[in-house]
């Protein structure tokens, strides 16, 4: 009975928070990290580093930040920075500013940033997977932010990537670090219920029990990305393709059977007519004495 009560409590808790950022961030600790991030963007010009192991939720935190649009903030999100150059970065920033503020005049990069500064607006430059940035580019980006007070910069890095960047881009040491915490075992249970409530998932609420929660927590160490990988979504497209293929085969078989039946019927009718004509001909010939 105690287990049923616990299950009901967790399930109701999860469902009641479905429409809030809390659901996306999974735990109160992570929601607090979002609030800290917004506070630092508002009141500090220091670059920021969101840090944690792969799958911890760095990308999710950036997306939730972007979704909670603040009137005076524009966003430029760089997701795949492997081939990013400083020139391409400037183009992306200009495009983001022009889209946000519907600028009709053609202005230089510096002029656009100065215009933001005069209007007391901010551009939030978010670089996910920042470990893929070419050496030296982080130094250039941080220097850019120092030159233009309207620019705020966030890098998403794993601990290993941060260590490597310390040797090639020393200005990263000036950044404020925001660590994304792993989930506790209880939070892991919450997350499993969230997954079970999501569409197309292989996990159901009835599958979740203390044994499963403990096993998942031990195996994943509370890293959400690893938990998600254990329960992949059903491949609807693959299922649809299989269904379409079965329908196509069935249709072809039906056509073949229909064609064979039609051919058999046609041949049968033809043969019956031939027999009837032959009999009539024989009768006529007999009447006329042509046949014995």
C-alpha positions in Angstrom: 0.0 0.0 0.0 2.9 2.4 0.8 4.3 1.8 -2.7 1.0 2.6 -4.3 0.8 5.8 -2.3 4.3 6.8 -3.4 3.6 6.0 -7.0 0.4 8.1 -7.0 2.2 11.0 -5.3 5.0 11.0 -7.8 2.6 10.6 -10.8 0.4 13.5 -9.6 3.4 15.7 -8.9 4.7 15.1 -12.4 1.4 15.7 -14.2 0.7 18.9 -12.2 4.0 20.5 -13.4 3.6 19.6 -17.1 3.2 23.2 -18.3 6.1 24.6 -16.3 9.8 24.9 -17.1 10.3 22.8 -13.9 9.2 19.8 -16.0 11.9 20.4 -18.6 14.6 21.0 -16.0 13.4 18.0 -13.9 14.3 19.3 -10.4 14.2 22.3 -8.2 18.0 22.4 -8.1 18.1 22.8 -11.9 15.4 25.4 -11.9 17.5 27.4 -9.4 20.4 27.2 -11.8 18.2 28.8 -14.5 17.3 31.6 -12.2 21.0 32.1 -11.3 21.8 32.2 -15.0 19.3 34.9 -15.7 20.5 36.9 -12.7 24.1 36.8 -13.9 23.1 37.8 -17.4 21.2 40.7 -16.0 23.8 42.1 -13.6 27.2 40.8 -14.7 29.2 41.2 -17.8 31.4 38.2 -17.2 31.2 35.3 -19.6 29.4 32.2 -18.3 30.2 28.5 -18.6 27.4 25.9 -18.1 29.3 22.8 -17.2 28.6 19.1 -16.6 29.1 15.7 -18.2 27.6 14.8 -21.5 23.8 14.2 -21.2 23.5 16.3 -18.0 21.1 18.8 -19.6 23.3 21.8 -20.7 21.5 22.1 -24.0 18.1 21.8 -22.3 19.0 24.6 -19.9 19.9 26.9 -22.8 16.7 26.1 -24.7 14.5 26.8 -21.7 16.4 30.1 -21.2 15.6 31.0 -24.8 12.0 30.1 -24.4 11.6 32.4 -21.4 12.1 35.4 -23.6 12.8 38.6 -21.7 11.7 41.8 -23.5 15.1 43.4 -23.7 17.0 40.3 -24.7 17.8 39.0 -28.1 19.2 35.5 -28.6 21.8 34.0 -30.9 22.1 30.2 -30.4 25.0 28.4 -32.0 24.4 24.6 -31.8 27.1 23.2 -34.1 30.2 25.4 -33.8 32.7 22.9 -35.4 33.2 25.0 -38.5 32.5 28.4 -36.9 34.8 31.3 -37.7 34.7 34.7 -36.2 33.3 36.1 -39.4 30.5 33.5 -39.5 29.8 34.3 -35.9 29.4 38.0 -36.6 27.0 37.1 -39.5 24.9 35.0 -37.1 24.8 37.7 -34.5 23.7 40.3 -37.1 21.0 38.0 -38.4 19.7 37.4 -34.8 19.6 41.2 -34.1 17.8 42.0 -37.3 15.2 39.3 -36.8 14.5 40.4 -33.2 14.3 44.1 -33.9 13.1 44.1 -37.6 15.8 46.5 -38.6 15.3 47.7 -42.2 18.5 49.7 -42.5 21.7 48.0 -43.5 24.1 48.6 -40.6 27.6 47.5 -39.8 28.2 44.9 -37.1 29.6 47.5 -34.6 26.7 49.9 -35.4 24.1 47.2 -34.6 25.7 46.4 -31.3 26.0 50.0 -30.4 22.4 50.5 -31.2 21.5 47.7 -28.8 23.6 49.3 -26.1 21.9 52.7 -26.5 18.5 51.1 -26.2 19.7 49.2 -23.1 19.0 45.9 -24.7 21.2 42.7 -24.6 22.2 40.1 -27.0 22.6 36.7 -25.4 25.1 34.7 -27.4 24.7 31.0 -26.5 27.3 28.5 -27.8 26.3 24.9 -27.2 29.0 22.1 -27.7 31.6 24.8 -27.3 34.3 22.2 -27.0 34.2 22.0 -30.8 35.2 25.7 -31.2 38.6 26.1 -33.0 41.4 27.1 -30.7 41.6 30.8 -30.0 38.0 31.6 -30.9 36.8 31.7 -27.3 39.4 34.4 -26.7 38.0 36.4 -29.6 34.4 36.0 -28.4 35.2 37.1 -24.9 37.1 40.1 -26.2 34.1 41.0 -28.3 31.9 40.9 -25.2 34.3 43.1 -23.4 34.2 45.7 -26.3 30.4 45.7 -26.5 28.5 45.8 -23.2 25.3 44.7 -24.9 26.8 41.2 -25.5 26.5 38.4 -23.0 28.2 35.1 -23.7 27.3 31.6 -22.5 29.5 28.5 -23.3 28.3 25.0 -22.7 31.2 22.7 -21.9 31.9 19.4 -20.3 34.6 19.3 -17.5 37.1 17.7 -19.9 36.4 20.2 -22.6 36.8 23.1 -20.1 40.2 21.7 -19.1 41.3 21.5 -22.7 40.1 25.1 -23.4 42.0 26.4 -20.5 45.2 25.6 -22.4 44.2 27.1 -25.7 41.9 30.0 -24.7 43.1 31.3 -21.4 40.3 34.0 -21.1 37.9 31.2 -20.3 39.3 31.4 -16.8 37.4 34.7 -16.4 34.1 33.0 -16.8 31.6 32.3 -14.0 30.9 28.6 -13.7 27.4 27.2 -13.4 27.5 23.4 -12.6 24.5 21.4 -13.6 23.8 18.8 -10.8 23.1 15.1 -11.4 19.7 13.8 -10.3 19.3 12.2 -6.9 17.6 8.8 -6.8 14.2 10.4 -5.9 14.6 12.9 -8.8 15.5 10.0 -11.0 12.1 8.4 -10.1 10.4 11.7 -11.0 12.2 11.7 -14.4 11.1 8.2 -15.1 7.5 9.2 -14.6 8.0 12.1 -16.9 9.3 9.8 -19.6 6.4 7.4 -19.1 4.0 10.3 -19.5 5.6 11.3 -22.8 4.1 10.1 -26.1 5.7 7.3 -28.1 7.9 6.1 -25.2 8.5 2.4 -24.6 8.3 3.0 -20.8 4.9 2.9 -19.1 3.9 4.0 -15.6 3.2 0.3 -14.7 6.8 -0.6 -15.5 8.2 1.8 -12.8 8.9 0.3 -9.4 11.6 0.6 -6.7 13.8 -2.1 -8.3 13.8 -0.3 -11.7 14.4 3.1 -10.2 17.4 1.8 -8.2 18.8 -0.1 -11.2 18.5 2.9 -13.5 20.0 5.3 -10.9 23.0 3.0 -10.3 23.6 2.6 -14.0 23.2 6.2 -15.1 24.5 8.0 -12.0 21.6 10.4 -12.3 22.5 11.7 -15.8 19.2 12.4 -17.7 20.7 11.8 -21.1 21.8 8.3 -20.2 18.3 7.6 -18.7 16.6 8.7 -21.9 19.0 6.5 -23.9 17.7 3.5 -21.9 14.1 4.1 -23.0 14.2 5.3 -26.6 11.0 6.4 -28.3 9.1 4.1 -30.6 10.1 4.7 -34.2 6.8 5.8 -35.6 8.2 6.3 -39.0 9.6 2.8 -39.1 6.3 1.4 -38.0 4.5 3.4 -40.6 6.9 2.2 -43.3 6.3 -1.4 -42.3 2.6 -0.9 -42.3 2.7 0.7 -45.7 4.9 -2.1 -47.0 2.4 -4.7 -45.8 -0.5 -2.9 -47.4 1.4 -2.6 -50.6 2.2 -6.4 -50.6 -1.5 -7.1 -49.8 -2.6 -4.9 -52.7 -0.2 -6.5 -55.1 -1.4 -10.0 -54.1 -5.0 -8.9 -54.5 -4.3 -7.6 -58.0 -2.4 -10.8 -59.0 -5.3 -13.0 -57.7 -7.8 -10.8 -59.6 -5.8 -11.0 -62.8 -5.5 -14.8 -62.6 -9.2 -15.2 -61.9 -10.1 -12.9 -64.8 -7.8 -14.8 -67.1 -9.3 -18.1 -65.9 -12.8 -16.9 -66.4 -12.1 -15.5 -69.8 -10.5 -18.7 -70.9 -13.4 -20.7 -69.5 -16.0 -18.6 -71.3 -14.0 -18.8 -74.5 -13.8 -22.6 -74.3 -17.5 -22.9 -73.5 -18.3 -20.8 -76.5 -16.0 -22.9 -78.7 -17.7 -26.1 -77.6 -21.2 -24.6 -78.2 -20.3 -23.4 -81.7 -18.7 -26.7 -82.6 -21.8 -28.6 -81.4 -24.1 -26.3 -83.4 -21.9 -26.7 -86.5 -21.9 -30.4 -86.2 -25.6 -30.5 -85.8 -26.1 -28.3 -88.9 -23.7 -30.4 -90.9 -25.5 -33.6 -89.9 -28.8 -32.1 -90.9 -27.3 -31.2 -94.3 -25.9 -34.7 -94.7 -22.4 -33.5 -94.6 -21.6 -35.8 -91.7 -22.3 -39.5 -91.3 
